[in-house]
Amino acid sequence: MSSNALASDWQRFYQAAKQAQQKQNYPAAIEAYTRALELAPAEIKLYRLRAESWQYLHEFAKAHQDLAQAMALSPDNPSLYEALGWLAIYEQNYPAARQALQQALSIDPDFNWARLNLGHAWLLDPQQSNAIELAIMTWRPLIGTRLGKFKFEEALQKDLQRLQALFPDTSHTAITAARSWLQDQE
C-alpha cells in the first residue's frame, strides 16, 4: 500500500473518531482512534484524543497510557500536558492537575486552554481555602480573549456546567461563586 493510501486511511478513521467523540459515543471513538493509530503510530493527536475518550469513560489508567505514549514521542508538547491536567481534574487530583497545566504554560505561556483549566484545578480543590480567588486570578487575563472558536466567557460557562455535573457534591459553592464572578465581568 502506498504512503498516500495509508495517510488517507488513518485520516478517514480519525474523522470517524472525531464524529463519534462529538456524539459522545466514546467506545466507537476509541475503536476508530485505535484503527488510525495502527496506520499512523506517530500521530500524537490520535493518542491525545483517544486518551480523552478513555477519560470520559473513567478508564483513567488507559488514558494515562495513551498520554505517556504521546509524551514519549513529543515530550515538549504543551497540549499533552494540558490533556494530562484535564485528566487529573477528572481524577480529582488537583495538585497533579496544576503541575501538568503549569508545565504546559511553562512551554507555551500563551496556551489559554491550559490557563482556563488551571483555574478549574484551583477552583475545585477542597484543600484550597482561597480557591475562588486563585481561580479568578488565573482566569482574569483571559477576559475578552478567544479559545479556539469560543470566547473565554462562553468556554468557562460551558466548563462550569460540565464540572458541576461531574462533581455535584464537591464543587457547588465554588462553581456558584465562579458563575457570579463571570456574570460581573459582562
N, C-alpha and C positions, 0 to 999 in steps of 0.2 A: 504494500500500500504506500502511496506517495505521501510525503510530508504534508502536502496541501490537503489531502483527503483526511489525514489524521487531525489536522488543525480544524477542519470543517466538522468532523465528528465530535471532537471534545467540545467545541463551541455549541453544537446542537444540544448535547447533554447539559451543558452549562445553562443555556437558555431555558431548557425544560426544568432544570432545578430551580432557577430563579422564579419561574412562574409558579411552581409548586410551593416554594417558600412564601411567596406573596399571598397565596391562598391558605397559608398555614398548614399545608399538607407536608409536614416535616419528614415523615418516612419516605415519601416519594422524592422529596428534595435530596435527602441523603443518598438514596439509590442513584439518582441522576448525577450528583456530585461524585459519587464513587466511580461511576462509569466514566465520567470525564477525567477523573484522576488516573484511571487505568491508561488512558491515552495521552495524558499530559501531566505526568507526575511532578513536574517542576512549577506548575501554575499555583502560586501561593494563594491567590484569591479563592481557589477551589477549596483548599484546606480551611481557610478562614471562614468561608460561608458554610461549609459542612459543619464546622465547629459550632457555628451559630444555630444551626438546625438541631444538633445534638443538645445544645444548651436549652433550647425551648422545650425539648423532651425531657429535660432534667437528667440527661445522661452526661454528667459533668466530667467523668473520667475520660470518656471518648472525646469530648470537646477539648479537654486539655491535651490529649494525644495529638489531635489534628493541629492545634496551635503549636505544639512542640515541634512537629514535623515542619511546619511552615517556618518557624523561627530558625530551625537548623539550616534552611535554605536562604533565609534573609534575616539575619539577626538584628539588623538595624532598621527594620521596617516599623514605623510608628503605628500603622494600622493594626499590626499584630499585637502590640502592647495595649492598644485601645480595646481590641477584642478580648484580650486577657482580662483587662479591667472590668469590662461589661460582664464577662463570665463570673468573675469574683463577686460582683454585685449580686448576681443571681444566686450565688452560693452564700450570700450574706457574710462574706469575708471582706469587710470594708477596708481593713489595713492593707490587705493584698491588692484590693482594687485600686486604692490610692497609689500604692507603689508602682503598679503597672501603668496607670494613667500618667503619673508624674514622669515615668520613663518615656512614654510616648511624647510628652511635652518637652522633655529634655532633648529629644531627637528633632522634633518639629514644634517650636513654641507657638506656631500659628495653627496648630491642629485643633480646631474648635470643637470637634466631636469629642475629643479626649477631655477638653476643658469642661464641656457640658456634663459628661459622665463623672468627672472628678467631683463636680458639685453634688451629683447624686450620691457618690460614695461618702461625702461628708454628711449630707442631709439624713441619710438612712441609718447612720451608725449610732446605736443607742448608747455607746460608750462616750460620745462627744456631748458634753453639756452645752456647748455653744454651736451645735450642728447647723442650725439655720443661718447663723452669722457666717460660718465658714463656707457654707454653700453659696450664699449671696455674694460673698467676697470673690468666690471663684467664678460665678456667673456674670457679675457686673460688667466685665469687659466685653461680654457677648451681646449686650443690649443693642438692638438695631442691626446686628450682623446677619449673614446668611450661613446656614449649614447645609450645603448642597442645595436642594430645591426648597428648603424650608427657611422661614425666618426663625431666628433663635427663639422668639417668644412662642411660635407655633410648635417648634420641636420640644421645648420644655413642657408646654401644656400636654402634648401627647405623651411624653415620657412620664409625667407626673400621674396621668391616668393609668398608664401601664404599670407603674411601680405600685400604685395604691391597690390595684387589682392583684398584683403579685404578692404583696406583703400587707394584707389588710389589717393585721393585728399590731404590727410593729411601727408603722410609719404614718398613721393617720394625722397626728398632731403636727409633725414636721411637714408633711405634704400640704396640709391646710395652710400652714404658715408660708410655705413657698408659693402657693397659689395666691395668697393675699399680697405677697410682695410683687408677684408678677402682675397682678391687676393694677397695683400702684404705679407700675412702670409705663402703663399705656396712656 
